[in-house]
Amino acid sequence: MSAAGPRTFHIRTFGCQMNDHDSERLAGALVADGLVAVDDLESADVIVFNTCCIRENADNKFYGHLGNLKELRSRHPELQIAVGGCLAQMEKETIRQRAAHVDVVFGTHNLTEAPALLRRAALSGPLVEVPDAPERADGPDERQTALAAVRDLPHAAWVTIQSGCDNSCSFCIVPTVRGSEVSRTPVDLIEEVSVLARRGVTEVTLLGQNVNSYGRDLTRRRPLFAELLRSIGAVEGIRRVRFTSPHPKDLRPETIAAMAETPEVCDHLHLPLQTGSDAVLSAMRRGYTAERYLSRLEAARGAVCDLAVTTDLIVGFPGESERDFERTLEVVAEADYDSAYTFIFSPRPGTRAAAMVDRFVPEEVVADRYARLRQVVDRSSRSRYAARIGRVEEVLSEGPSKRNPALFTGRTGQNKLIHFSPVEELPTPVGSYADVEVTGAAAHHLVGTLRKVGALPVHAKRIPVAGA
């Protein structure tokens, strides 16, 4: 706790990239209010938990950490505790009931109001303010709060292009807590990225629950994501453009063409499969079949040379039979992913899937299937990573490795993590681009040798999309 001087804060984030970016914006709002960030939770005057409600284990982890703060609060009565984010949006009253030591509960749509809410709570006691989703998500306020974000990496930035989701996946609670899809205008986004570039940002990641449908609510006729990719790539100073997450049913030829023809768009596509069984995909309400998914994946790989592909997979969805699971193994093997995020089905209250209690798969069966799936995924990942050995990759340096300060770490255009030894005569500061020769590979990272610091020449690494 700060005995003198400005008040301090600590933010702990649970969840996805959207939550990470929300925490950056929240930190920016607190800093603008005069607070100072600290890494140590116990030395903070204000502790904020930014929560996720996508999976049950995230809930349990959050409530466990929140319970631990009760003893800290008893030792430091002046400590303020705030909870925001998706779980707060969904369980606002439950949080206060389970944790009376929480001062402020806020949602996903008023996070930048947290400083004012904390001041009010200090005067009048605990409060809960969780507004519904706004009708629009663009305009100066959205841009200004994003630009005021406190970022871990000054050269890289998240840029939210849409909020909410119009899909109806039976396992997902996002539409309930984030609302329906609302896109920010292209003009607003291009202006935000232009300001970021002038500040030294060279890599942006475009965020949305379904980026492929971006702009459909603006035009009422067709998505604008392909045009947005080209426009963001054309912003002076931007060298890398990433995006997450697209929905397979909305991956259109023009988007693939934009990826192939815009050098700044990275050679990486995260395309969530979830399951390889058509019956389970239908029960999930995903809107595509395994065959349709694989055909779109083939189109993307045929168009974007050297494309890395990652995915999300769910094991144990209600009603999943052994044959359904075997079909998932077959599709995953055929897709040959660079890596995958694998999850055990987690029932979310309020979703269709949570009501399928009579079809839940036994835990021991799910555990066995999860282990078998990881074997297939890891085999593919190791092969894909090993195939990079001997290549020279352009790497965006993130500075010394947190686990081994003797090594530097960075990301390739395929979003592969690589560790490499620094060279005294070739300083590689955070945010610089370097040529690194890949000398080794594991299942989830590469090892390399620094060859040159500086930009690789722009070259034609793409091929046109046939028939796009």
Number of C-alpha atoms within 10 A of each C-alpha: 16 11 8 6 8 11 19 21 27 22 22 16 21 21 17 12 17 20 19 17 21 25 27 24 23 27 27 21 23 24 19 13 13 11 20 18 19 16 12 11 19 17 16 22 24 25 21 24 21 27 27 25 25 19 18 16 13 16 16 12 13 22 16 11 12 19 14 11 20 16 10 13 16 11 10 13 10 12 21 22 24 25 29 30 30 26 24 27 26 22 16 21 14 11 19 19 11 12 15 10 22 24 22 25 28 26 28 25 22 18 23 22 15 24 19 13 21 21 13 15 17 15 8 9 11 20 18 21 17 21 12 15 21 13 10 14 21 20 13 11 11 18 20 12 17 24 21 16 22 20 18 10 12 16 21 22 24 23 22 26 26 24 27 20 22 14 17 17 20 20 25 22 23 22 17 18 22 23 19 19 25 25 24 22 19 20 12 16 23 17 14 19 26 18 15 23 21 13 13 14 21 24 26 23 18 22 21 25 24 23 26 23 25 27 24 16 16 15 10 8 9 12 20 22 22 21 15 22 20 20 16 25 25 16 18 12 17 23 19 21 24 25 23 19 19 20 20 22 15 16 21 18 18 16 22 23 23 24 28 26 19 19 20 23 24 22 24 23 24 21 21 19 26 21 27 24 24 18 16 22 21 14 19 20 15 21 17 16 20 17 13 13 20 18 12 19 19 12 18 23 20 18 23 24 15 13 18 21 22 20 19 15 19 20 24 26 26 23 17 19 15 12 10 19 23 16 17 24 22 14 19 23 15 11 19 18 23 25 23 21 13 16 14 18 20 19 23 18 15 14 17 18 23 19 15 13 11 8 14 18 17 10 11 9 12 19 14 11 19 19 12 14 22 15 13 16 23 18 17 22 22 18 16 20 20 18 13 17 17 13 13 19 22 21 30 30 23 21 19 20 15 10 8 10 11 12 17 23 25 25 19 21 20 20 19 17 16 26 27 23 16 18 13 7 6 13 12 22 15 17 20 18 21 25 21 26 22 23 16 18 20 14 17 15 17 24 20 24 18 21 15 18 18 15 14 14 6 8 7 10 13 19 13 16 20 10 7 13
